[in-house]
Amino acid sequence: MLGGEAAPARARWLLLAPTALLYTVTFLVPLILLLVFSVATWDRGVIRLGFSLANYRDFFADGVTAAIFGRTVRLAALITGVCLVLGYPVAAFMRHCGPRMRLVLVVLVVSPLLTSVIVRNVAWLLILGRTGLVNTGLQAMGVVDAPLKLMYNELGVVIAVVHVYLSFMVLPIFGALISIEPALEESAASLGAKSWQVFWNVTLPLSMPGVAAGCTLVFVLSMGVYLTPVIMGGNFVVTLPMVISEVVRNQFNWANGSALALVLLLFVTVLLSASARLQRRGSES
């Protein structure tokens, strides 16, 4: 009997073997290599393995990299805030609209993910450039005399990134809103609560798990975005992923690049752990 029960158990574990192998090759092995290289030293293009914290000390001591990391965090927080302000009303409208309109909105929200990142950014260049559609239209209407600076700054980066990551905010919030029992809001309204009071005291608290999930997704993705800041920000908006790419691709300093990547990974891991803990406390309360 024991042998007969153990065989199906082993078979079930064997089903996980391909996934475990893929996870090991694509995540664990690169992570171990990052750890090894991050404590190595780089001397005139040659990496010398060993144990040195010089790369981590340089991150805080050079006065530049830490500031770029702070800008990356601030930019990610700004993108997350804009996505929340724009995404919550869309999710709320999707909750109350009909099935056809809901389908149309889902397609519109998700459609940027179906387009190549190069195509998206080139389209924004044509829209936000000095001779783009926005500036041309504003000048033709006499609203502005000179073209507005809508690109090669944080504004252009935020617009282009929000266009893509808005879906990661809308869908989790919509999932939380659609799961709220309408009877709860109707009961509050029947007791004399106004519409804004129903929203503030019933709808918003019950939708917070979706808000937390959406904010976490957008913030984490924004911390690692690379190509859009390069195209839309030029050399005027520098983020930590851009520094990592520069250090590894052009300077061939794998030791410093590995340390920077691990700092970014550690920050994101701490953020995800904190978000998961807050959501767990919210579900228990």
Buried (B, 14 or more C-beta within 10 A) or exposed (E): EEEEEEEEEEEEEEEEEEEEEEEEEEEEEEEEEBEBBBBBBBEEEEBEEEEBEBBBEBBEEEEEBBEBBEBBBEBBBBBBBBBBEBBBEBBBBBBEEEEEEBEEBBEEBEEBEEEEBEEBBEBBBEBBBBEBEBBBEBBEEEEEEEBBEBBBBBBBBBBBBBBBBBBBBBBBBBBBBEEBEEEEBEEBBEEEBEEEEBBEEBBEEBBBBBBBBBBBBBBBBBBBBBBBBBBBBBEBBBBBBBBBBEBBEEEEBBBBBBBBBBBBBEBBEEBBEEBEEBBEEEEEE
